[in-house]
Amino acid sequence: MGSTACEICKHDLACPVHERACPQPSNSQELVHIKPNIYDQLDIPESDRLTSIRKDQAEYMYEFVSQIPAYNTLETGFAYGCSAAHIISAKHKNGFHTVIDPNQESKYNNIGFRNLVKLRLATKIIFRNTYSYLALPDMVAGGQIIDFAFLDGSHLFEDILLDFYYSAMMLTNGGYIMFDDAWMKSVVKVAQYIVANRKDFTLIPRTHHNVIVFQKIGSDEREWNHFEPF
Ligand SMILES: C[S@@+](CC[C@H](N)C(=O)[O-])C[C@H]1O[C@@H](n2cnc3c(N)ncnc32)[C@H](O)[C@@H]1O
């Protein structure tokens, strides 16, 4: 750990959780190696390209998921299917990828679906055409288990917190939750809540600068009145 470590949590390199001017790793440090070129095969309208995750992040996510024992995975926010295509392609085993998005037809003209069909990945998804705050409790009630969640749906603070809350309930021990858009205050606030209050999760250092990743390392053992300000 050198002088680049976050002063609070001591994670080195990027530490979006504590909002310090932690040095951001360059892309060359973030990527291990790139496998298939999925990104360039996706149809994403130029006028709305920034809605999807960018190519360097997509490739980072491919690498990340390919290195964990991901079986059943989850994603809130499908849009053009960019993150979904990379998560599904990277998976080690033949589980399913649940995607939740209420706007695939109405706002995205089903382009996300068409991208997955084109890449022959569409049979791997379970699509929930609704808001995550409705779909996730239903999944919990149904006893679903996940190994990895990518949260990129609504970016309102309380929606992100709810996405985390329900995803955490379904996550296997050792599983990961990845938040998109680490630059957003709402995302950072949720991450600060987790660092301060959820000792069953640990923050993963040295991730891509636009994501915040936590690993589940135990069960939630808090007393009924536990609360740490964040
Ligand atoms: C930034 S885009 C996701 C981009 C996508 N991950 C990709 O790489 O192409 C955000 C998506 O979240 C969806 N969304 C908004 N509110 C939502 C909610 N409450 N539950 C689930 N999805 C939601 C939007 O319809 C939109 O498709």
The ligand as a Gaussian input file, in Angstrom:
#p B3LYP/6-31G(d) Opt

LIG

0 1
 C      -28.045000       3.022000     -18.032000
 S      -29.318000       2.038000     -18.731000
 C      -28.658000       0.410000     -18.648000
 C      -27.595000       0.135000     -19.682000
 C      -27.277000      -1.329000     -19.844000
 N      -26.695000      -1.876000     -18.644000
 C      -26.341000      -1.549000     -21.026000
 O      -25.140000      -1.773000     -20.807000
 O      -26.804000      -1.467000     -22.165000
 C      -30.503000       2.060000     -17.438000
 C      -31.683000       1.144000     -17.669000
 O      -32.392000       1.020000     -16.456000
 C      -33.759000       0.884000     -16.742000
 N      -34.506000       1.217000     -15.527000
 C      -34.887000       2.415000     -15.067000
 N      -35.537000       2.294000     -13.899000
 C      -35.566000       0.963000     -13.622000
 C      -36.092000       0.195000     -12.545000
 N      -36.737000       0.766000     -11.516000
 N      -35.943000      -1.155000     -12.597000
 C      -35.273000      -1.739000     -13.614000
 N      -34.753000      -1.055000     -14.651000
 C      -34.895000       0.277000     -14.656000
 C      -33.973000       1.813000     -17.923000
 O      -35.117000       1.439000     -18.669000
 C      -32.682000       1.630000     -18.704000
 O      -32.821000       0.651000     -19.685000

